[in-house]
């Protein structure tokens, strides 16, 4: 089974002054990433793959922490 997860809510692009690849999750996005972790932690997840964009890896980080997995 493959679960495809779009990144959680990131900070607003129009006010972000840095490189878009480094735009982090918003507070709401972190809550969403925790919800993803709660939902998928009970599944048989054996590996995590992500875009290198910060908001994408941050979306999977709570799940990676729960399952002691690295994000590739």
Phi and psi restraints in degrees (value plus and minus 20) as a CYANA .aco file:
   2 UNK   PHI    -136.1   -96.1
   2 UNK   PSI     110.6   150.6
   3 UNK   PHI    -128.7   -88.7
   3 UNK   PSI     103.3   143.3
   4 UNK   PHI    -125.0   -85.0
   4 UNK   PSI     102.3   142.3
   5 UNK   PHI    -142.1  -102.1
   5 UNK   PSI     104.7   144.7
   6 UNK   PHI     -97.8   -57.8
   6 UNK   PSI     129.6   169.6
   7 UNK   PHI     -79.3   -39.3
   7 UNK   PSI     131.4   171.4
   8 UNK   PHI     -92.1   -52.1
   8 UNK   PSI     156.5   196.5
   9 UNK   PHI     -81.3   -41.3
   9 UNK   PSI     103.0   143.0
  10 UNK   PHI    -118.1   -78.1
  10 UNK   PSI     148.8   188.8
  11 UNK   PHI     -80.4   -40.4
  11 UNK   PSI     139.5   179.5
  12 UNK   PHI     -86.7   -46.7
  12 UNK   PSI     108.6   148.6
  13 UNK   PHI     -82.1   -42.1
  13 UNK   PSI     -58.6   -18.6
  14 UNK   PHI     -87.0   -47.0
  14 UNK   PSI     -41.1    -1.1
  15 UNK   PHI    -127.5   -87.5
  15 UNK   PSI     -25.3    14.7
  16 UNK   PHI     -97.4   -57.4
  16 UNK   PSI     107.5   147.5
  17 UNK   PHI    -120.2   -80.2
  17 UNK   PSI     -30.9     9.1
  18 UNK   PHI    -112.4   -72.4
  18 UNK   PSI    -191.6  -151.6
  19 UNK   PHI     -82.4   -42.4
  19 UNK   PSI     112.7   152.7
  20 UNK   PHI     -79.7   -39.7
  20 UNK   PSI     -48.2    -8.2
  21 UNK   PHI     -83.8   -43.8
  21 UNK   PSI     -40.9    -0.9
  22 UNK   PHI    -123.4   -83.4
  22 UNK   PSI     -12.0    28.0
  23 UNK   PHI     -91.7   -51.7
  23 UNK   PSI      98.9   138.9
  24 UNK   PHI    -105.7   -65.7
  24 UNK   PSI     153.2   193.2
  25 UNK   PHI     -87.2   -47.2
  25 UNK   PSI     131.7   171.7
  26 UNK   PHI    -103.6   -63.6
  26 UNK   PSI     155.8   195.8
  27 UNK   PHI     -78.3   -38.3
  27 UNK   PSI     -62.2   -22.2
  28 UNK   PHI     -83.8   -43.8
  28 UNK   PSI     -58.3   -18.3
  29 UNK   PHI     -82.3   -42.3
  29 UNK   PSI     -58.5   -18.5
  30 UNK   PHI     -85.1   -45.1
  30 UNK   PSI     -57.6   -17.6
  31 UNK   PHI     -84.1   -44.1
  31 UNK   PSI     -60.4   -20.4
  32 UNK   PHI     -83.5   -43.5
  32 UNK   PSI     -60.3   -20.3
  33 UNK   PHI     -86.0   -46.0
  33 UNK   PSI     -54.4   -14.4
  34 UNK   PHI     -86.5   -46.5
  34 UNK   PSI     -58.0   -18.0
  35 UNK   PHI     -85.1   -45.1
  35 UNK   PSI     -60.2   -20.2
  36 UNK   PHI     -80.6   -40.6
  36 UNK   PSI     -64.2   -24.2
  37 UNK   PHI     -82.3   -42.3
  37 UNK   PSI     -64.3   -24.3
  38 UNK   PHI     -81.1   -41.1
  38 UNK   PSI     -62.6   -22.6
  39 UNK   PHI     -91.4   -51.4
  39 UNK   PSI     -62.1   -22.1
  40 UNK   PHI    -109.6   -69.6
  40 UNK   PSI     -34.2     5.8
  41 UNK   PHI     -81.9   -41.9
  41 UNK   PSI     -49.3    -9.3
  42 UNK   PHI    -102.6   -62.6
  42 UNK   PSI     -28.0    12.0
  43 UNK   PHI    -107.4   -67.4
  43 UNK   PSI     150.9   190.9
  44 UNK   PHI    -108.2   -68.2
  44 UNK   PSI      46.8    86.8
  45 UNK   PHI    -105.1   -65.1
  45 UNK   PSI     105.4   145.4
  46 UNK   PHI    -136.2   -96.2
  46 UNK   PSI     -33.9     6.1
  47 UNK   PHI    -175.8  -135.8
  47 UNK   PSI     134.8   174.8
  48 UNK   PHI    -149.3  -109.3
  48 UNK   PSI     109.8   149.8
  49 UNK   PHI    -145.0  -105.0
  49 UNK   PSI     121.3   161.3
  50 UNK   PHI    -167.8  -127.8
  50 UNK   PSI     134.4   174.4
  51 UNK   PHI     -80.7   -40.7
  51 UNK   PSI     134.5   174.5
  52 UNK   PHI     -95.1   -55.1
  52 UNK   PSI     -27.9    12.1
  53 UNK   PHI     -79.5   -39.5
  53 UNK   PSI     117.6   157.6
  54 UNK   PHI     -75.3   -35.3
  54 UNK   PSI     -65.7   -25.7
  55 UNK   PHI     -81.8   -41.8
  55 UNK   PSI     -48.4    -8.4
  56 UNK   PHI     -94.6   -54.6
  56 UNK   PSI     -67.1   -27.1
  57 UNK   PHI     -87.4   -47.4
  57 UNK   PSI     -56.2   -16.2
  58 UNK   PHI     -83.7   -43.7
  58 UNK   PSI     -53.3   -13.3
  59 UNK   PHI     -82.0   -42.0
  59 UNK   PSI     -56.6   -16.6
  60 UNK   PHI    -110.4   -70.4
  60 UNK   PSI     -32.4     7.6
  61 UNK   PHI     -78.0   -38.0
  61 UNK   PSI     -65.9   -25.9
  62 UNK   PHI     -79.8   -39.8
  62 UNK   PSI     -57.6   -17.6
  63 UNK   PHI     -87.7   -47.7
  63 UNK   PSI     -63.1   -23.1
  64 UNK   PHI     -79.2   -39.2
  64 UNK   PSI     -61.6   -21.6
  65 UNK   PHI     -83.4   -43.4
  65 UNK   PSI     -64.8   -24.8
  66 UNK   PHI     -82.9   -42.9
  66 UNK   PSI     -58.2   -18.2
  67 UNK   PHI    -118.2   -78.2
  67 UNK   PSI     -19.0    21.0
  68 UNK   PHI      34.1    74.1
  68 UNK   PSI      27.3    67.3
  69 UNK   PHI    -135.6   -95.6
  69 UNK   PSI     131.8   171.8
  70 UNK   PHI    -107.2   -67.2
  70 UNK   PSI     133.7   173.7
  71 UNK   PHI    -119.7   -79.7
  71 UNK   PSI     101.1   141.1
